[in-house]
Amino acid sequence: MRFMRQSLTGLFLLSLTLGLLGVAGSMIFDAIEARFADDSSGPPARERVFTVNVVTAEPGTVAPELVAFGEIQSRRSLEIRAAAAGTIVKLSEDFEEGAEVRPGEVLVQVDPTKARYALERVSSDMLDAEAEERDAIRTLELALDELDAAEAQLDLRTKAFERQVDLRERGVGTAAAVETAELAQSGARQAVLSNRRALAQAEARVDQADTRLARTRIALAEAQKDLEDTVITADFAGTLSEVSAVEGGLVSMNEKLAQLIDAKALEVAFRVSTPQYARLLDGDNRLHQSEVKVSLDVMGSDLTATGVITRDAAAVGEGQTGRVLFARLDGARGLKPGDFVTVRVTEPELQRVVKLPASALDAAGRVLVVGEGNRLEALEVRLLRRQGDSVLVRGQGLPGRQVVSRRTPLLGEGIAVKPVTNTGGPIEAPAMVSLSDEDRAKYVAFVEGNQRMPENVKKRLIAQLNQPEVPAQMIERLQGRMGG
């Protein structure tokens, strides 16, 4: 019992001590709150100053660059079609997909038997027409001789008749002799008419012979052309594509056998907007022959070529906008018709323009410049061109001012700033390392097996890991996640 009484007494004293401590703490807390409530003066307010990157607006002459996408095509291409029907009896060894051929090279030989027979038959008809022409000419010559003889006979009969008439008038001749001479003259005149008729018939026969000979010559030329059409040659040097003919195959008239493309006469066709097209016109409303540069990205090693704009399309396609331009390329090494390339066009130079980062311009066409007391001022400018991450602008009072290179929602007119000049120097390229096949497979397996990583990030990382050289920083991060 004594032990229980002492224990209860101890608990009571402990509880009383804790209660007194709580009351004392509450009194101290209330005293502190009252102290702060009585003190109405706060800490002195101080304006926040933002650090901003600025660039100096320096006007100059800039040749803007227009970026578009186009397709490589050949200025000269030819569909090789069969000009004669028949069996292919011979093919060139170079008549295959992608083969290069020379001008005048025999590509296809169609069976010429029927064409050769037709040519021989027309040649025989030609001989007959020539013989008939010669016979008609000889007949004409005889008709001319007979007419001359008949006319001479008529002259003699006419003189004899005139003599008999003169003798009768002098009383020497008789009327019977005059009548006889007159009858002879009439017969001679009738013979002349008959010979003239024969001469006309001979001349008509010569004309018919000439016509037949001309028709036969035309038929002979057609037969010769048909025989020549059995042989198909290359009109110019180029590369064969879409080859479909085989030796021994039967082809019909005008059947397509292949396509011949001149790989050295390349051009690029690309579409630009109407405002961009208007900027490429000169003072005479003619298309300016601007320089172009095309590039094809092939796993980091670009195929490039240069050229000059030569023409534009005659009409706008149905349901399309803008304009289609054509540029002739020079030395397009590695490019092929059908390649989809990036086209960069150098526009005419712009004078007195300022080049700024695109992030410096807002939607209202204003930039922030550092004014007196390092406070920001809004300045309106006119946007002339967008060049990737940069813009070309003009504005009154802009030259020589310090422009904020990157706007943020916290920046505005009247804000105090601390300007930091952006030198715009080249960015140091990241360090690159080469991976062994074993390490590359290990990193790719880790990325593929990471369930928390988004799929688009996985694809990008795997594509970078498959490159010959990989950024060293990316490898360090992967090693950190893999635990070294």
C-alpha positions in Angstrom: 0.0 0.0 0.0 2.8 2.4 0.8 4.3 1.8 -2.6 1.1 2.6 -4.4 0.6 5.8 -2.4 4.1 7.0 -3.3 3.6 6.2 -7.0 0.3 8.2 -7.2 1.9 11.1 -5.4 4.7 11.1 -8.0 2.3 11.0 -10.9 0.3 13.9 -9.5 3.4 16.1 -9.0 4.6 15.3 -12.6 1.2 16.3 -14.1 1.2 19.5 -12.1 4.7 20.3 -13.4 3.7 19.8 -17.0 0.6 21.9 -16.6 2.6 24.8 -15.2 5.1 24.6 -18.0 2.3 24.7 -20.6 0.8 27.8 -18.9 4.2 29.5 -18.9 4.7 28.7 -22.6 1.3 30.1 -23.5 2.0 33.3 -21.7 5.4 33.7 -23.5 3.8 33.1 -26.9 1.0 35.7 -26.2 3.6 38.2 -25.2 5.6 37.8 -28.4 2.4 38.2 -30.6 1.5 41.3 -28.7 5.0 42.7 -29.3 4.8 42.1 -33.1 1.2 43.5 -33.2 2.4 46.7 -31.5 5.3 47.1 -34.0 3.7 48.4 -37.2 6.9 49.2 -39.1 8.0 46.4 -41.5 11.3 45.8 -43.3 12.2 48.4 -46.1 10.8 47.4 -49.5 13.4 46.8 -52.2 12.8 46.6 -56.0 13.7 43.4 -57.8 16.2 43.7 -60.6 16.2 41.0 -63.3 19.3 39.9 -65.2 18.7 39.8 -68.9 20.8 39.0 -72.0 20.9 41.8 -74.5 22.3 42.2 -78.0 23.2 45.4 -79.7 21.0 46.3 -82.7 23.5 46.9 -85.5 21.9 47.7 -88.9 23.6 46.2 -92.0 23.1 44.5 -95.3 21.7 41.0 -95.2 20.8 38.6 -98.0 17.8 36.7 -96.6 17.5 33.0 -97.2 14.2 31.3 -98.2 13.9 27.7 -97.1 11.5 25.3 -99.1 11.3 21.7 -99.9 11.4 20.3 -103.5 11.9 17.2 -105.6 14.8 16.5 -107.9 13.8 15.8 -111.5 15.5 15.5 -114.9 15.1 18.2 -117.5 15.4 15.6 -120.2 13.7 12.2 -120.1 12.4 9.9 -122.8 10.0 7.0 -122.8 11.5 4.2 -124.9 8.5 2.7 -126.8 8.3 0.1 -129.5 7.7 1.7 -132.9 7.1 -1.7 -134.6 5.2 -4.8 -133.4 7.0 -8.1 -133.3 9.4 -10.3 -131.4 12.4 -8.9 -129.7 15.4 -10.7 -131.3 18.2 -8.8 -129.7 18.8 -6.7 -126.6 21.8 -4.7 -125.6 23.9 -5.9 -122.7 23.3 -2.5 -121.1 19.5 -2.7 -121.4 18.9 -3.2 -117.7 17.7 -1.2 -114.7 20.2 1.6 -113.8 22.5 1.0 -116.7 24.2 3.9 -118.5 23.9 4.0 -122.3 25.7 6.1 -124.9 24.1 8.2 -127.7 23.3 6.1 -130.7 23.7 2.8 -128.9 21.4 0.0 -130.2 19.2 -1.0 -127.3 16.4 -3.2 -128.8 16.1 -5.1 -132.1 12.6 -6.2 -133.1 12.2 -9.0 -135.8 12.7 -7.1 -139.1 11.5 -9.9 -141.4 8.0 -8.5 -142.3 9.4 -5.0 -142.7 12.2 -6.3 -145.0 9.7 -8.2 -147.1 7.5 -5.1 -147.4 10.5 -3.0 -148.4 11.4 -5.5 -151.2 7.8 -5.5 -152.4 7.7 -1.8 -152.6 11.1 -1.8 -154.3 9.6 -4.0 -157.1 6.7 -1.6 -157.4 9.2 1.2 -157.7 10.9 -0.6 -160.7 7.5 -1.0 -162.4 6.7 2.7 -161.8 10.0 3.8 -163.2 9.5 1.6 -166.3 6.0 2.9 -166.9 7.3 6.5 -166.6 10.0 5.7 -169.2 7.4 4.2 -171.6 5.1 7.1 -171.1 7.9 9.5 -171.9 8.8 7.6 -175.1 5.1 7.6 -176.1 5.0 11.4 -175.6 8.1 11.9 -177.7 6.6 9.8 -180.6 3.3 11.8 -180.3 5.3 15.0 -180.6 7.1 13.7 -183.7 3.8 12.6 -185.3 2.3 16.0 -184.6 5.2 17.7 -186.2 4.9 15.6 -189.3 1.1 16.1 -189.5 1.6 19.9 -189.2 4.3 19.8 -191.9 1.9 17.8 -194.1 -0.8 20.4 -193.4 1.5 23.1 -194.5 2.2 21.3 -197.8 -1.5 20.7 -198.4 -2.3 24.3 -197.7 0.4 25.5 -200.2 -0.9 23.1 -202.8 -4.5 24.3 -202.3 -3.4 28.0 -202.6 -1.4 27.1 -205.8 -4.5 25.5 -207.4 -6.6 28.4 -206.5 -4.1 30.8 -208.1 -3.9 28.7 -211.3 -7.7 28.7 -211.5 -7.8 32.5 -211.2 -5.3 32.8 -214.0 -7.5 30.4 -216.1 -4.9 27.7 -216.2 -6.3 25.3 -213.4 -9.6 23.6 -213.2 -12.2 23.5 -210.5 -11.7 19.8 -210.0 -8.1 20.3 -209.2 -9.0 23.0 -206.6 -11.5 20.7 -204.9 -9.0 17.8 -204.8 -6.4 20.1 -203.2 -9.0 21.4 -200.7 -10.0 17.9 -199.7 -6.3 17.0 -199.2 -5.9 20.0 -197.0 -8.9 19.1 -194.9 -7.6 15.6 -194.4 -4.2 16.9 -193.3 -5.9 19.2 -190.8 -7.9 16.3 -189.5 -4.6 14.3 -189.0 -3.2 17.2 -187.1 -6.2 17.2 -184.7 -5.8 13.4 -184.2 -2.1 13.8 -183.4 -2.9 16.6 -180.9 -5.4 14.3 -179.2 -2.7 11.5 -179.1 -0.2 14.1 -177.7 -2.7 15.1 -174.9 -3.2 11.4 -174.0 0.6 10.8 -174.0 1.0 13.9 -171.7 -1.7 12.6 -169.4 -0.1 9.2 -169.3 3.3 10.8 -168.3 1.5 12.7 -165.5 -0.1 9.5 -164.3 3.3 7.8 -164.4 4.8 10.6 -162.4 2.0 10.4 -159.8 2.4 6.7 -159.5 6.2 7.0 -159.2 5.7 9.6 -156.4 3.3 7.4 -154.5 5.7 4.5 -154.9 8.6 6.6 -153.6 6.4 7.5 -150.5 5.6 3.9 -150.0 9.3 3.0 -150.3 10.2 5.6 -147.7 7.5 4.3 -145.4 8.8 0.8 -145.8 12.3 1.9 -145.2 11.2 3.8 -142.1 9.3 0.7 -140.8 12.5 -1.3 -141.3 14.5 1.3 -139.4 11.9 1.4 -136.6 12.7 -2.2 -135.8 15.9 -0.9 -134.3 15.7 1.3 -131.2 18.7 3.4 -130.3 19.5 5.8 -127.5 18.9 9.4 -128.5 21.2 10.8 -125.8 23.5 9.6 -123.0 21.5 8.7 -119.9 20.4 6.0 -117.4 17.7 3.4 -118.0 14.8 3.1 -115.7 11.6 1.0 -115.5 13.0 -1.6 -117.9 10.4 -4.2 -118.8 11.6 -5.8 -122.1 13.2 -9.2 -122.4 14.7 -11.0 -125.3 12.2 -13.2 -127.1 9.3 -11.3 -125.8 6.4 -10.1 -128.1 5.8 -6.4 -128.1 3.0 -4.4 -129.6 3.0 -1.0 -131.3 3.8 1.9 -128.9 4.4 -0.4 -125.9 6.7 1.1 -123.3 9.9 -0.8 -122.9 11.9 1.6 -120.6 12.6 5.2 -119.7 15.8 7.0 -120.5 16.8 9.7 -118.0 19.6 12.2 -118.5 21.1 12.1 -115.0 23.4 15.1 -115.8 20.6 17.5 -116.7 19.0 17.7 -113.2 16.8 20.4 -111.8 14.7 20.9 -108.6 11.1 21.8 -108.5 9.9 23.4 -105.3 6.8 25.3 -104.2 6.8 28.7 -102.4 4.1 30.9 -101.1 2.7 33.8 -103.1 4.4 36.4 -100.8 7.7 34.6 -101.1 7.3 34.5 -104.9 6.6 38.2 -105.0 9.9 38.9 -103.2 11.8 37.0 -105.9 10.5 39.3 -108.7 12.6 42.2 -110.0 11.6 45.7 -111.0 10.3 44.5 -114.4 8.1 41.9 -112.8 10.4 39.1 -114.0 11.6 36.2 -111.9 15.0 37.0 -110.4 17.7 34.4 -111.2 18.5 33.8 -107.6 21.1 31.2 -106.5 19.8 28.1 -104.7 21.4 25.4 -102.7 19.8 22.0 -102.3 20.8 19.4 -99.7 19.8 15.8 -99.0 20.4 14.5 -95.5 21.8 11.0 -95.6 22.6 9.9 -92.1 24.5 13.1 -91.2 26.4 13.3 -94.5 24.6 15.7 -96.7 24.5 15.6 -100.5 24.6 19.1 -101.8 24.4 21.0 -105.1 24.0 24.5 -106.2 22.0 26.1 -109.0 20.1 29.0 -110.3 16.3 29.6 -110.6 15.4 29.5 -114.3 11.6 29.6 -114.6 8.3 29.1 -112.8 5.2 27.1 -113.6 2.8 28.5 -116.2 -0.3 28.0 -114.0 -1.3 27.2 -110.4 -2.6 23.7 -110.0 -6.3 23.2 -109.2 -6.8 23.3 -105.4 -3.2 24.5 -104.8 -1.7 27.7 -103.7 1.6 29.5 -104.1 4.0 29.1 -107.1 6.1 26.2 -108.4 9.7 27.3 -109.3 12.4 25.4 -111.2 16.1 25.7 -110.6 18.8 24.2 -112.8 21.5 22.4 -110.8 25.2 22.2 -111.5 27.3 19.2 -110.4 24.5 17.4 -108.5 26.8 14.6 -107.3 24.9 11.7 -105.8 21.4 13.2 -106.3 18.8 11.2 -108.3 15.4 12.1 -109.8 12.8 11.7 -107.2 14.9 12.7 -104.2 13.1 15.0 -101.7 15.5 17.8 -100.8 15.7 21.0 -98.8 16.1 24.1 -101.0 17.6 27.3 -99.8 17.2 30.3 -102.0 19.3 33.5 -101.6 16.9 36.4 -101.9 17.9 40.0 -103.0 19.9 41.8 -100.3 18.0 44.0 -97.8 19.6 47.3 -96.7 19.7 48.8 -93.2 18.1 45.8 -91.4 18.8 44.5 -87.9 19.2 40.8 -87.2 17.8 39.8 -83.8 16.9 36.5 -82.1 13.3 35.4 -82.8 12.6 35.2 -79.1 13.2 39.0 -78.8 10.0 39.8 -80.8 6.5 39.5 -79.4 3.3 38.9 -81.3 2.5 42.6 -81.4 5.7 43.4 -83.2 7.6 45.0 -80.3 10.9 44.4 -78.7 12.2 45.4 -75.3 15.2 47.8 -75.2 17.3 49.0 -72.2 16.6 52.7 -71.5 17.7 55.2 -69.0 18.4 53.8 -65.5 18.6 50.3 -67.0 14.8 50.2 -67.3 13.0 48.4 -70.1 11.2 50.3 -72.9 8.9 48.8 -75.5 9.9 49.7 -79.1 7.7 48.9 -82.2 9.5 47.4 -85.2 8.6 46.1 -88.6 9.2 42.4 -89.2 10.8 41.8 -92.7 11.9 38.2 -92.6 12.1 35.2 -90.4 15.3 33.3 -90.7 15.2 30.2 -88.6 15.8 31.3 -85.0 16.4 34.9 -86.1 14.3 37.8 -87.4 15.2 40.7 -89.7 13.5 43.9 -88.5 13.5 47.7 -89.0 12.4 50.3 -86.5 12.8 53.9 -85.8 15.3 54.5 -83.0 16.4 50.9 -83.0 20.0 51.1 -84.3 22.5 51.1 -81.5 20.1 50.1 -78.8 20.5 47.1 -76.4 17.7 44.7 -77.1 16.6 41.9 -74.7 17.3 38.7 -76.6 14.7 36.6 -74.8 11.4 37.9 -73.5 9.7 36.3 -70.5 6.3 37.0 -68.8 8.2 38.7 -65.9 9.7 41.3 -68.2 7.8 44.4 -69.3 8.1 48.1 -69.8 9.5 49.9 -66.8 11.1 46.9 -65.2 14.6 47.4 -63.8 17.2 45.0 -65.3 20.8 44.2 -65.2 21.9 43.8 -68.9 24.4 41.1 -69.8 25.8 41.4 -73.3 25.3 38.3 -75.5 28.4 38.0 -77.7 26.7 35.6 -80.0 29.9 33.5 -80.3 29.9 30.0 -81.6 28.6 27.3 -79.2 31.2 24.7 -78.3 30.3 21.4 -79.8 29.7 18.6 -77.2 32.3 16.0 -76.7 31.8 12.8 -78.7 33.0 9.3 -77.9 33.1 6.1 -80.0 31.4 3.0 -78.6 32.3 -0.7 -79.1 29.6 -3.0 -80.4 29.3 -4.6 -76.9 28.8 -1.3 -75.1 26.4 -0.1 -77.7 24.3 -3.2 -77.3 24.4 -2.9 -73.5 23.1 0.7 -73.6 20.4 0.0 -76.2 19.2 -3.0 -74.1 19.0 -0.8 -71.0 17.0 1.9 -72.9 14.6 -0.6 -74.4 14.0 -2.3 -71.0 13.4 1.0 -69.1 9.6 1.0 -68.4 9.5 4.5 -67.0 11.0 6.1 -70.1 8.6 7.5 -72.8 8.6 5.8 -76.1 9.6 8.9 -78.1 12.6 9.4 -75.8 13.6 5.8 -76.3 13.5 6.1 -80.0 15.6 9.2 -80.0 18.2 7.7 -77.6 18.4 4.5 -79.6 18.9 6.5 -82.8 21.7 8.4 -81.2 23.3 5.3 -79.8 23.4 3.7 -83.3 25.5 6.6 -84.6 29.3 6.2 -85.1 29.9 8.8 -82.4 27.8 9.4 -79.3 27.8 12.5 -77.0 29.9 11.8 -73.9 27.4 13.6 -71.6 24.6 11.2 -72.7 26.8 8.2 -71.9 27.6 9.6 -68.5 23.9 10.0 -67.7 23.1 6.4 -68.8 26.0 5.1 -66.7 24.6 7.0 -63.7 21.2 5.4 -64.2 22.7 2.0 -64.7 24.8 2.3 -61.5 28.1 2.8 -63.3 
